[in-house]
């Protein structure tokens, strides 16, 4: 990979100021910001897909450790909370909080399609950034970034309940005089070995929300979780 240009380094410097960390290896940092579309997908441009793979695992460990130390509940409760905190939508919200989209290297055509604010691109880039922080600065550096920016998300998940969100939604709907929540699959995408489900839950008379997951059940839980977030 060629040395980053001054313009790219300027973008990186703004991101470093936001996250309060200066990378020692600028090439690694820039790689974490490089989407596969950059350079029109030509092979000579390295992208952040390998870093995304590592970052996904780093995020899982950071979240599991935080939940183990701070949250009550059995394994099932912690697993549901972990799933909510590591999903693409959550990572995308963190990416928006640090203006990661502005620093990304993506193709002009992807930019025209709103790539700098796409949940899938931002979520992947956030995981790649976590991996770069881990490789460049070690566990303490990536842990600080996680604690700085995932705190609100952890509080949000903990505030809802340790209960299964589908159970809680049904209880709240019944208590407030609404009908039983109805779940429907809106879309199924991805390969057979790695499917992604988009599910909508509708509480007639109140409202609806959508959620995604690697299984239909997970997508239903996240849809319920999203509807609960604004329940009075």
Secondary structure, DSSP 8 states (H G I E B T S, - for coil): -----HHHHHHHHHHHHHHT---S-HHHHHHHTB-TTGGGG-TTS--SHHHHHHHHHHHHHHHHHHHHHH--S-HHHHHHHHHHHHSHHHHHHHHHHTTHHHH-B--HHHHHTTGGG-HHHHHHHHHHHHHHHHHHH-HHHHHHHHHHHHHHHHHHHHHH-SS-HHHHHHHHHHHTT----EEEEEEEES-GGG-EEEEEEEETTTEEEEEEESSHHHHHHHHHHHHHHT--
